[in-house]
Amino acid sequence: MMRIGKTEVAPGAALAPMAGVADRAFRRVCMQQGAVLCVSEMVSCKGLTFGDRKSAALMQLDACARPAGVQLFGDDPDVMAAAAELVMQVQPDFIDINMGCPAPKIAGNRCGSALMRQPELCRRIVAAVTAAVPVPVTVKMRKGYSAETANAVEVALACQAGGAAAVTVHGRTREQMYAPPADWECIRQVKAALDIPVIGNGDVTSAAAAQRMLRQTGCDLVMVGRAALGNPWIFAEIRAALTEQPAPPVPTVEQRMDMLCRQVELAAAEKGQRTALREARKHASWYVRGLRGAAYLRGQAGTLETMADLYAFCRRVEQMQKEENADACD
């Protein structure tokens, strides 16, 4: 069993801190389905220290979705330390530092994956945040900023020297964004070089893939990102495989739609119906992947405005699948 500081993390998979996706509602449903750890969407250190309400809202955690950390992004050690102190208001189990985001608006401002171009700055950031808070500090990074500067081992060692309790390595460079296939070899190299736990991220799309990553890299835990979109059940599948339990049944269409509604209801209770439904459009399109008429349904998902729209959409999805099953039996 892996530990982050004093926090024990059960066998299974962690949910990745995906900006604009892994909000409190999505984290709750994933943790309920077996995710063993989750991290907030990334929070701006500058925004937090300037009193920005949106930044403060992003760091909120739920007691029923633990262990959980708050992820911070920035490039100034002192500002990041000050922000970390503010994060302690929500009692995180750990604080995660973003050194992997490839988005232009983040990396272009010397934050996220751009930090990997300065290993010494990475060390100073981790050291400053570690000194400022009583909880463990972790880091999420990439293979490197570019293929020519793939330096995950160097940066990971710098973070360990700064006091990091664990590191997550996404096996792609910043230039690669999310394609082509992730390089698990760099995760293996980081694991071999470090004394602290290493979490592997990138192309963990099934229970079998999770097992392969653990076997090939020796990492202590796997992290799932895009494969969980519309499919929070992947965490139950991975947990069952890693604990040698029977694989859970594939969710029915009705269960998929019930989960979508549950997730949006949670989001609406937190953000209000208007915001929750606007964000639900992308989630609804993910929940119908692989179903009959998926292209049409994705178009319909883009029109959702109210909870009544959502419920009608889900009934339409269920009816279309029943009709397909009936046709198959004729």
Contacts in CASP RR format, 6 or more apart in sequence:
PFRMAT RR
TARGET T0000
AUTHOR 0000-0000-0000
METHOD contacts of the structure
MODEL  1
MMRIGKTEVAPGAALAPMAGVADRAFRRVCMQQGAVLCVSEMVSCKGLTF
GDRKSAALMQLDACARPAGVQLFGDDPDVMAAAAELVMQVQPDFIDINMG
CPAPKIAGNRCGSALMRQPELCRRIVAAVTAAVPVPVTVKMRKGYSAETA
NAVEVALACQAGGAAAVTVHGRTREQMYAPPADWECIRQVKAALDIPVIG
NGDVTSAAAAQRMLRQTGCDLVMVGRAALGNPWIFAEIRAALTEQPAPPV
PTVEQRMDMLCRQVELAAAEKGQRTALREARKHASWYVRGLRGAAYLRGQ
AGTLETMADLYAFCRRVEQMQKEENADACD
1 8 0 8 1.000
1 9 0 8 1.000
1 10 0 8 1.000
1 11 0 8 1.000
2 8 0 8 1.000
2 9 0 8 1.000
2 166 0 8 1.000
2 197 0 8 1.000
2 220 0 8 1.000
2 221 0 8 1.000
3 9 0 8 1.000
3 197 0 8 1.000
4 37 0 8 1.000
4 67 0 8 1.000
4 93 0 8 1.000
4 94 0 8 1.000
4 136 0 8 1.000
4 138 0 8 1.000
4 165 0 8 1.000
4 166 0 8 1.000
4 197 0 8 1.000
5 94 0 8 1.000
5 136 0 8 1.000
5 165 0 8 1.000
7 67 0 8 1.000
7 93 0 8 1.000
7 94 0 8 1.000
7 136 0 8 1.000
9 36 0 8 1.000
9 37 0 8 1.000
9 67 0 8 1.000
9 221 0 8 1.000
10 36 0 8 1.000
10 239 0 8 1.000
11 36 0 8 1.000
11 239 0 8 1.000
11 242 0 8 1.000
11 243 0 8 1.000
12 34 0 8 1.000
12 35 0 8 1.000
12 36 0 8 1.000
12 210 0 8 1.000
12 221 0 8 1.000
12 222 0 8 1.000
12 235 0 8 1.000
12 238 0 8 1.000
12 239 0 8 1.000
12 242 0 8 1.000
12 243 0 8 1.000
13 35 0 8 1.000
13 36 0 8 1.000
13 204 0 8 1.000
13 210 0 8 1.000
13 221 0 8 1.000
13 222 0 8 1.000
13 223 0 8 1.000
13 224 0 8 1.000
13 234 0 8 1.000
13 235 0 8 1.000
13 238 0 8 1.000
13 239 0 8 1.000
14 35 0 8 1.000
14 36 0 8 1.000
14 37 0 8 1.000
14 38 0 8 1.000
14 39 0 8 1.000
14 168 0 8 1.000
14 199 0 8 1.000
14 221 0 8 1.000
14 222 0 8 1.000
14 223 0 8 1.000
14 224 0 8 1.000
15 22 0 8 1.000
15 26 0 8 1.000
15 27 0 8 1.000
15 30 0 8 1.000
15 31 0 8 1.000
15 35 0 8 1.000
15 37 0 8 1.000
15 38 0 8 1.000
15 39 0 8 1.000
15 223 0 8 1.000
15 224 0 8 1.000
15 225 0 8 1.000
15 228 0 8 1.000
15 235 0 8 1.000
16 22 0 8 1.000
16 39 0 8 1.000
16 201 0 8 1.000
16 223 0 8 1.000
16 224 0 8 1.000
16 225 0 8 1.000
16 228 0 8 1.000
17 38 0 8 1.000
17 39 0 8 1.000
17 40 0 8 1.000
17 41 0 8 1.000
17 42 0 8 1.000
17 71 0 8 1.000
17 96 0 8 1.000
17 98 0 8 1.000
17 140 0 8 1.000
18 41 0 8 1.000
18 225 0 8 1.000
18 226 0 8 1.000
19 41 0 8 1.000
19 42 0 8 1.000
19 101 0 8 1.000
19 103 0 8 1.000
20 41 0 8 1.000
20 279 0 8 1.000
21 41 0 8 1.000
21 229 0 8 1.000
21 282 0 8 1.000
22 38 0 8 1.000
22 39 0 8 1.000
22 40 0 8 1.000
22 41 0 8 1.000
23 41 0 8 1.000
23 267 0 8 1.000
23 270 0 8 1.000
23 271 0 8 1.000
23 279 0 8 1.000
24 60 0 8 1.000
24 61 0 8 1.000
24 62 0 8 1.000
24 65 0 8 1.000
24 266 0 8 1.000
24 267 0 8 1.000
24 270 0 8 1.000
25 263 0 8 1.000
25 264 0 8 1.000
25 266 0 8 1.000
25 267 0 8 1.000
25 270 0 8 1.000
25 276 0 8 1.000
26 232 0 8 1.000
26 263 0 8 1.000
26 267 0 8 1.000
26 283 0 8 1.000
27 35 0 8 1.000
27 38 0 8 1.000
27 40 0 8 1.000
27 62 0 8 1.000
27 65 0 8 1.000
27 68 0 8 1.000
28 62 0 8 1.000
28 64 0 8 1.000
28 65 0 8 1.000
28 263 0 8 1.000
28 266 0 8 1.000
29 232 0 8 1.000
29 259 0 8 1.000
29 262 0 8 1.000
29 263 0 8 1.000
29 266 0 8 1.000
30 38 0 8 1.000
30 228 0 8 1.000
30 232 0 8 1.000
30 235 0 8 1.000
31 38 0 8 1.000
31 64 0 8 1.000
31 65 0 8 1.000
31 66 0 8 1.000
32 64 0 8 1.000
32 232 0 8 1.000
33 232 0 8 1.000
33 233 0 8 1.000
33 234 0 8 1.000
33 235 0 8 1.000
33 236 0 8 1.000
34 235 0 8 1.000
34 236 0 8 1.000
34 239 0 8 1.000
35 224 0 8 1.000
35 228 0 8 1.000
35 232 0 8 1.000
35 235 0 8 1.000
36 67 0 8 1.000
36 221 0 8 1.000
36 235 0 8 1.000
36 239 0 8 1.000
37 67 0 8 1.000
37 68 0 8 1.000
37 221 0 8 1.000
38 65 0 8 1.000
38 67 0 8 1.000
38 68 0 8 1.000
38 69 0 8 1.000
39 68 0 8 1.000
39 69 0 8 1.000
39 70 0 8 1.000
39 71 0 8 1.000
39 96 0 8 1.000
39 140 0 8 1.000
40 58 0 8 1.000
40 59 0 8 1.000
40 60 0 8 1.000
40 61 0 8 1.000
40 68 0 8 1.000
40 69 0 8 1.000
40 70 0 8 1.000
40 71 0 8 1.000
41 58 0 8 1.000
41 71 0 8 1.000
42 58 0 8 1.000
42 71 0 8 1.000
42 72 0 8 1.000
42 73 0 8 1.000
42 98 0 8 1.000
42 101 0 8 1.000
42 106 0 8 1.000
43 55 0 8 1.000
43 58 0 8 1.000
43 59 0 8 1.000
43 70 0 8 1.000
43 71 0 8 1.000
43 72 0 8 1.000
43 73 0 8 1.000
43 83 0 8 1.000
43 87 0 8 1.000
44 52 0 8 1.000
44 55 0 8 1.000
44 72 0 8 1.000
44 73 0 8 1.000
44 74 0 8 1.000
45 72 0 8 1.000
45 73 0 8 1.000
45 74 0 8 1.000
45 76 0 8 1.000
45 79 0 8 1.000
45 80 0 8 1.000
45 82 0 8 1.000
45 83 0 8 1.000
46 74 0 8 1.000
46 79 0 8 1.000
46 83 0 8 1.000
47 55 0 8 1.000
47 83 0 8 1.000
48 55 0 8 1.000
48 56 0 8 1.000
48 59 0 8 1.000
48 72 0 8 1.000
48 83 0 8 1.000
48 86 0 8 1.000
48 87 0 8 1.000
49 79 0 8 1.000
49 82 0 8 1.000
49 83 0 8 1.000
49 86 0 8 1.000
59 70 0 8 1.000
59 87 0 8 1.000
59 90 0 8 1.000
59 92 0 8 1.000
60 90 0 8 1.000
61 68 0 8 1.000
61 69 0 8 1.000
61 70 0 8 1.000
61 90 0 8 1.000
61 91 0 8 1.000
61 92 0 8 1.000
62 68 0 8 1.000
66 93 0 8 1.000
67 93 0 8 1.000
67 94 0 8 1.000
68 92 0 8 1.000
68 93 0 8 1.000
69 92 0 8 1.000
69 93 0 8 1.000
69 94 0 8 1.000
69 95 0 8 1.000
69 96 0 8 1.000
70 87 0 8 1.000
70 90 0 8 1.000
70 92 0 8 1.000
70 95 0 8 1.000
70 96 0 8 1.000
71 95 0 8 1.000
71 96 0 8 1.000
71 97 0 8 1.000
71 98 0 8 1.000
71 140 0 8 1.000
72 80 0 8 1.000
72 83 0 8 1.000
72 84 0 8 1.000
72 87 0 8 1.000
72 95 0 8 1.000
72 96 0 8 1.000
72 97 0 8 1.000
72 98 0 8 1.000
72 129 0 8 1.000
73 97 0 8 1.000
73 98 0 8 1.000
73 101 0 8 1.000
73 106 0 8 1.000
73 111 0 8 1.000
73 112 0 8 1.000
74 80 0 8 1.000
74 98 0 8 1.000
74 111 0 8 1.000
74 112 0 8 1.000
74 115 0 8 1.000
74 125 0 8 1.000
75 109 0 8 1.000
75 110 0 8 1.000
75 111 0 8 1.000
75 114 0 8 1.000
75 115 0 8 1.000
75 121 0 8 1.000
75 125 0 8 1.000
77 121 0 8 1.000
77 124 0 8 1.000
77 125 0 8 1.000
77 127 0 8 1.000
77 128 0 8 1.000
77 129 0 8 1.000
78 128 0 8 1.000
80 97 0 8 1.000
80 125 0 8 1.000
80 128 0 8 1.000
80 129 0 8 1.000
81 128 0 8 1.000
81 129 0 8 1.000
81 131 0 8 1.000
81 132 0 8 1.000
82 132 0 8 1.000
84 95 0 8 1.000
84 129 0 8 1.000
84 132 0 8 1.000
84 133 0 8 1.000
84 137 0 8 1.000
85 132 0 8 1.000
85 133 0 8 1.000
87 95 0 8 1.000
87 133 0 8 1.000
88 133 0 8 1.000
88 134 0 8 1.000
88 135 0 8 1.000
92 135 0 8 1.000
93 135 0 8 1.000
93 136 0 8 1.000
94 135 0 8 1.000
94 136 0 8 1.000
94 137 0 8 1.000
94 138 0 8 1.000
94 165 0 8 1.000
95 129 0 8 1.000
95 133 0 8 1.000
95 135 0 8 1.000
95 136 0 8 1.000
95 137 0 8 1.000
95 138 0 8 1.000
96 137 0 8 1.000
96 138 0 8 1.000
96 139 0 8 1.000
96 140 0 8 1.000
96 168 0 8 1.000
97 125 0 8 1.000
97 126 0 8 1.000
97 129 0 8 1.000
97 137 0 8 1.000
97 138 0 8 1.000
97 139 0 8 1.000
97 140 0 8 1.000
98 106 0 8 1.000
98 111 0 8 1.000
98 112 0 8 1.000
98 140 0 8 1.000
99 112 0 8 1.000
99 113 0 8 1.000
99 115 0 8 1.000
99 116 0 8 1.000
99 122 0 8 1.000
99 139 0 8 1.000
99 140 0 8 1.000
99 141 0 8 1.000
99 142 0 8 1.000
99 155 0 8 1.000
99 159 0 8 1.000
100 112 0 8 1.000
100 113 0 8 1.000
100 115 0 8 1.000
100 116 0 8 1.000
100 140 0 8 1.000
100 141 0 8 1.000
100 142 0 8 1.000
100 170 0 8 1.000
100 174 0 8 1.000
101 107 0 8 1.000
101 111 0 8 1.000
101 112 0 8 1.000
101 113 0 8 1.000
102 112 0 8 1.000
102 113 0 8 1.000
102 142 0 8 1.000
102 174 0 8 1.000
102 175 0 8 1.000
102 177 0 8 1.000
106 112 0 8 1.000
106 113 0 8 1.000
106 114 0 8 1.000
107 113 0 8 1.000
107 114 0 8 1.000
107 145 0 8 1.000
107 174 0 8 1.000
108 114 0 8 1.000
113 141 0 8 1.000
113 142 0 8 1.000
113 144 0 8 1.000
113 145 0 8 1.000
113 173 0 8 1.000
113 174 0 8 1.000
114 145 0 8 1.000
114 174 0 8 1.000
115 121 0 8 1.000
115 122 0 8 1.000
115 125 0 8 1.000
115 155 0 8 1.000
116 122 0 8 1.000
116 141 0 8 1.000
116 142 0 8 1.000
116 144 0 8 1.000
116 145 0 8 1.000
116 149 0 8 1.000
116 151 0 8 1.000
116 152 0 8 1.000
116 155 0 8 1.000
116 174 0 8 1.000
117 145 0 8 1.000
117 149 0 8 1.000
119 151 0 8 1.000
119 154 0 8 1.000
119 155 0 8 1.000
119 158 0 8 1.000
120 158 0 8 1.000
122 139 0 8 1.000
122 155 0 8 1.000
122 158 0 8 1.000
122 159 0 8 1.000
123 158 0 8 1.000
123 159 0 8 1.000
123 161 0 8 1.000
123 162 0 8 1.000
124 162 0 8 1.000
126 137 0 8 1.000
126 139 0 8 1.000
126 158 0 8 1.000
126 159 0 8 1.000
126 162 0 8 1.000
126 163 0 8 1.000
126 164 0 8 1.000
127 162 0 8 1.000
127 163 0 8 1.000
129 137 0 8 1.000
130 137 0 8 1.000
130 162 0 8 1.000
130 163 0 8 1.000
130 164 0 8 1.000
136 165 0 8 1.000
136 166 0 8 1.000
137 163 0 8 1.000
137 164 0 8 1.000
137 165 0 8 1.000
138 164 0 8 1.000
138 165 0 8 1.000
138 166 0 8 1.000
138 167 0 8 1.000
138 168 0 8 1.000
139 156 0 8 1.000
139 159 0 8 1.000
139 164 0 8 1.000
139 166 0 8 1.000
139 167 0 8 1.000
139 168 0 8 1.000
140 167 0 8 1.000
140 168 0 8 1.000
140 170 0 8 1.000
140 201 0 8 1.000
141 152 0 8 1.000
141 155 0 8 1.000
141 156 0 8 1.000
141 159 0 8 1.000
141 167 0 8 1.000
141 168 0 8 1.000
141 169 0 8 1.000
141 170 0 8 1.000
142 152 0 8 1.000
142 169 0 8 1.000
142 170 0 8 1.000
142 171 0 8 1.000
142 172 0 8 1.000
142 173 0 8 1.000
142 174 0 8 1.000
143 150 0 8 1.000
143 152 0 8 1.000
143 169 0 8 1.000
143 170 0 8 1.000
143 171 0 8 1.000
143 172 0 8 1.000
143 173 0 8 1.000
143 176 0 8 1.000
143 183 0 8 1.000
143 186 0 8 1.000
144 150 0 8 1.000
144 151 0 8 1.000
144 152 0 8 1.000
144 155 0 8 1.000
144 173 0 8 1.000
144 174 0 8 1.000
145 151 0 8 1.000
145 173 0 8 1.000
145 174 0 8 1.000
145 175 0 8 1.000
146 173 0 8 1.000
146 174 0 8 1.000
146 175 0 8 1.000
147 173 0 8 1.000
147 175 0 8 1.000
150 173 0 8 1.000
150 186 0 8 1.000
152 169 0 8 1.000
152 171 0 8 1.000
152 186 0 8 1.000
152 187 0 8 1.000
152 189 0 8 1.000
152 190 0 8 1.000
153 186 0 8 1.000
153 189 0 8 1.000
153 190 0 8 1.000
153 193 0 8 1.000
156 167 0 8 1.000
156 169 0 8 1.000
156 190 0 8 1.000
156 193 0 8 1.000
156 194 0 8 1.000
156 198 0 8 1.000
157 193 0 8 1.000
157 194 0 8 1.000
159 167 0 8 1.000
160 167 0 8 1.000
160 194 0 8 1.000
160 195 0 8 1.000
160 196 0 8 1.000
164 196 0 8 1.000
165 196 0 8 1.000
165 197 0 8 1.000
166 196 0 8 1.000
166 197 0 8 1.000
166 198 0 8 1.000
166 199 0 8 1.000
166 220 0 8 1.000
167 190 0 8 1.000
167 194 0 8 1.000
167 196 0 8 1.000
167 197 0 8 1.000
167 198 0 8 1.000
167 199 0 8 1.000
168 198 0 8 1.000
168 199 0 8 1.000
168 200 0 8 1.000
168 201 0 8 1.000
168 223 0 8 1.000
169 186 0 8 1.000
169 187 0 8 1.000
169 190 0 8 1.000
169 198 0 8 1.000
169 199 0 8 1.000
169 200 0 8 1.000
169 201 0 8 1.000
169 219 0 8 1.000
170 182 0 8 1.000
170 200 0 8 1.000
170 201 0 8 1.000
170 202 0 8 1.000
171 182 0 8 1.000
171 183 0 8 1.000
171 184 0 8 1.000
171 186 0 8 1.000
171 187 0 8 1.000
171 200 0 8 1.000
171 201 0 8 1.000
171 202 0 8 1.000
172 178 0 8 1.000
172 179 0 8 1.000
172 182 0 8 1.000
172 183 0 8 1.000
172 202 0 8 1.000
178 226 0 8 1.000
181 203 0 8 1.000
182 201 0 8 1.000
182 202 0 8 1.000
182 203 0 8 1.000
184 200 0 8 1.000
184 202 0 8 1.000
184 203 0 8 1.000
184 213 0 8 1.000
184 216 0 8 1.000
184 217 0 8 1.000
185 217 0 8 1.000
187 198 0 8 1.000
187 200 0 8 1.000
187 201 0 8 1.000
187 213 0 8 1.000
187 217 0 8 1.000
187 219 0 8 1.000
188 216 0 8 1.000
188 217 0 8 1.000
188 218 0 8 1.000
188 219 0 8 1.000
190 198 0 8 1.000
191 198 0 8 1.000
191 217 0 8 1.000
191 218 0 8 1.000
191 219 0 8 1.000
191 220 0 8 1.000
197 220 0 8 1.000
197 221 0 8 1.000
198 217 0 8 1.000
198 218 0 8 1.000
198 219 0 8 1.000
198 220 0 8 1.000
199 219 0 8 1.000
199 220 0 8 1.000
199 221 0 8 1.000
199 222 0 8 1.000
199 223 0 8 1.000
200 213 0 8 1.000
200 217 0 8 1.000
200 219 0 8 1.000
200 221 0 8 1.000
200 222 0 8 1.000
200 223 0 8 1.000
201 222 0 8 1.000
201 223 0 8 1.000
201 225 0 8 1.000
202 223 0 8 1.000
202 225 0 8 1.000
203 209 0 8 1.000
203 213 0 8 1.000
204 210 0 8 1.000
204 213 0 8 1.000
204 222 0 8 1.000
204 223 0 8 1.000
204 224 0 8 1.000
204 225 0 8 1.000
204 227 0 8 1.000
204 238 0 8 1.000
205 227 0 8 1.000
205 234 0 8 1.000
206 227 0 8 1.000
206 234 0 8 1.000
206 237 0 8 1.000
206 238 0 8 1.000
207 234 0 8 1.000
207 237 0 8 1.000
207 238 0 8 1.000
207 240 0 8 1.000
207 241 0 8 1.000
207 242 0 8 1.000
207 247 0 8 1.000
208 241 0 8 1.000
210 222 0 8 1.000
210 224 0 8 1.000
210 238 0 8 1.000
210 241 0 8 1.000
210 242 0 8 1.000
211 241 0 8 1.000
211 242 0 8 1.000
213 219 0 8 1.000
213 222 0 8 1.000
214 222 0 8 1.000
214 242 0 8 1.000
222 238 0 8 1.000
224 234 0 8 1.000
224 235 0 8 1.000
224 238 0 8 1.000
227 234 0 8 1.000
228 234 0 8 1.000
228 235 0 8 1.000
229 283 0 8 1.000
229 286 0 8 1.000
230 256 0 8 1.000
230 259 0 8 1.000
230 260 0 8 1.000
230 283 0 8 1.000
230 286 0 8 1.000
230 287 0 8 1.000
230 289 0 8 1.000
231 286 0 8 1.000
232 259 0 8 1.000
233 248 0 8 1.000
233 250 0 8 1.000
233 251 0 8 1.000
236 248 0 8 1.000
237 247 0 8 1.000
237 248 0 8 1.000
239 245 0 8 1.000
240 246 0 8 1.000
240 247 0 8 1.000
240 248 0 8 1.000
241 247 0 8 1.000
251 259 0 8 1.000
253 291 0 8 1.000
253 317 0 8 1.000
253 318 0 8 1.000
253 321 0 8 1.000
254 318 0 8 1.000
256 287 0 8 1.000
256 288 0 8 1.000
257 287 0 8 1.000
257 314 0 8 1.000
257 317 0 8 1.000
257 318 0 8 1.000
258 314 0 8 1.000
259 287 0 8 1.000
260 280 0 8 1.000
260 283 0 8 1.000
260 284 0 8 1.000
260 287 0 8 1.000
260 310 0 8 1.000
260 314 0 8 1.000
261 310 0 8 1.000
261 311 0 8 1.000
261 314 0 8 1.000
263 280 0 8 1.000
263 283 0 8 1.000
264 276 0 8 1.000
264 277 0 8 1.000
264 280 0 8 1.000
264 283 0 8 1.000
264 307 0 8 1.000
264 310 0 8 1.000
265 307 0 8 1.000
267 275 0 8 1.000
267 276 0 8 1.000
267 279 0 8 1.000
267 280 0 8 1.000
268 276 0 8 1.000
268 277 0 8 1.000
268 307 0 8 1.000
270 276 0 8 1.000
271 279 0 8 1.000
273 306 0 8 1.000
273 307 0 8 1.000
274 305 0 8 1.000
277 304 0 8 1.000
277 305 0 8 1.000
277 306 0 8 1.000
277 307 0 8 1.000
277 309 0 8 1.000
277 310 0 8 1.000
278 305 0 8 1.000
280 301 0 8 1.000
280 304 0 8 1.000
280 310 0 8 1.000
281 301 0 8 1.000
281 302 0 8 1.000
281 303 0 8 1.000
281 304 0 8 1.000
282 301 0 8 1.000
284 297 0 8 1.000
284 301 0 8 1.000
284 302 0 8 1.000
284 304 0 8 1.000
284 310 0 8 1.000
284 313 0 8 1.000
285 297 0 8 1.000
285 298 0 8 1.000
285 299 0 8 1.000
285 301 0 8 1.000
285 302 0 8 1.000
288 294 0 8 1.000
288 297 0 8 1.000
288 298 0 8 1.000
288 301 0 8 1.000
288 317 0 8 1.000
291 297 0 8 1.000
291 317 0 8 1.000
291 320 0 8 1.000
291 321 0 8 1.000
292 320 0 8 1.000
292 321 0 8 1.000
292 323 0 8 1.000
292 324 0 8 1.000
293 320 0 8 1.000
297 313 0 8 1.000
297 316 0 8 1.000
297 317 0 8 1.000
297 320 0 8 1.000
300 313 0 8 1.000
300 316 0 8 1.000
301 313 0 8 1.000
303 309 0 8 1.000
304 310 0 8 1.000
304 313 0 8 1.000
END
